[in-house]
């Protein structure tokens, strides 16, 4: 995994959290993001995966496509995906594109609760 794009942490219960380190995902090469997320989806040994968007301020439709790809790959493996810490602008993109119907978006107040519950 590219150290510059995502950091990984794991809870005691097998839940894995990947935190984006780049604020502007629109500036990240889409191929690099796809490769990173594909590696996560294909190799992670977890019961649930969270993508933490705390530092993300901008993204593109290609970035959203990458999120859908990782969701589908994880789902095939029986692994739940959630996204957390979306700012208002990024949340608006997920809502406008109806991706919140497909991908679990966890409100900030319950981020720790969902991680603890898994």
N, C-alpha and C positions, 0 to 999 in steps of 0.2 A: 504494500500500500504506500502511496506517496505521502510522506510525512507532512508535506505542505498543505494538502487539501483537507484531510480529515485526521482527527485524533480519535483513539478508541479507548473506552473504559468499559469495565464489566462489573456488574453487581454480583453479589454472592449467590443469587438465585439463577444465574445463567442468562440474564438479560444483558444485551450488549448495546452500548450507546456509542454512536459515531457523531462527533461534533465537527461541523464545517469550520475551518479556520479562515476562510476567505470571506470577506464582506460582500464582494461583488461577483457572484457566480457567473454573471454575464461575461466577465473577462477571462473565465476559465475555459480552456480548450474543451469543447464538448466531447471529443474523443477521450480525453483524460478523465473527465467526470464519468463517462459511461464505463470506462475500464475499471475505475475505482469502485463504482457501485456494483458492477457485475461481479467483481472479485468478492465483495462483501456478500452478495446474494448467493454466490456459489460456494463460498468457503467458510462462512461464519458457522460456528457451532453454538447456537443459542436457541432459546425458546421464543424470544422476542427481540426485535431490533428497533432501536429508536434513532432517527436522524434528528440531530439537534441543530436548529437553524438560528441559534442565539446571535451569532455574529453576522448573519446574512442580511444584507440590506437590498439586494437586487438579484433578480434571476430572469431567465428567458424561457420561452416556450420549449426550447431544446432541453433546458434543465428540468422542466416539468416532465418531459418525455423520459428523462433518465430516472426520475422518481417513480414513474409508472412502471418502467422496466424492472427496477429493483423490487417493487411491490409484487409484480407478477411472479418473478423468480422465487422470492421468499415464500409467497403463498403456495407455489407448487411444492415447496419443501415443508410446508406446514408451519412456517414461522410467521408470526405476526409482525407487521410494520406499523410504527406510529411516528409522527413528526411532532416536534415540540418547539416551543420558543419562537414562534413566527411573529415578526413585527406586523403592524397593521397593513403595510403595503404588500408584504409577501403573503399574508393571510388572505388579503383581497384577491390576489392572483389565484390562489387555491380555490377560493369561493367562486370567483367568476368562471373558472374553467370546470366547475363542478367536481374537482378532484377530491373535495372533502367527502363526497359520497363514496369514494373508492378507498381513500387512505385515511386512517385514523389521525385526526388532528386533535392533540391534547391541549386544552386551555392551560396557560401557565400556572394557574392556581392548583392544578391537579397533576402536574408533571411528576412530582415525587410520589404521589399516591399511586399512579399507574405503574411506575417502576417497582414500587414496594409490593404491589398486588400481584405482579407476574411471578 
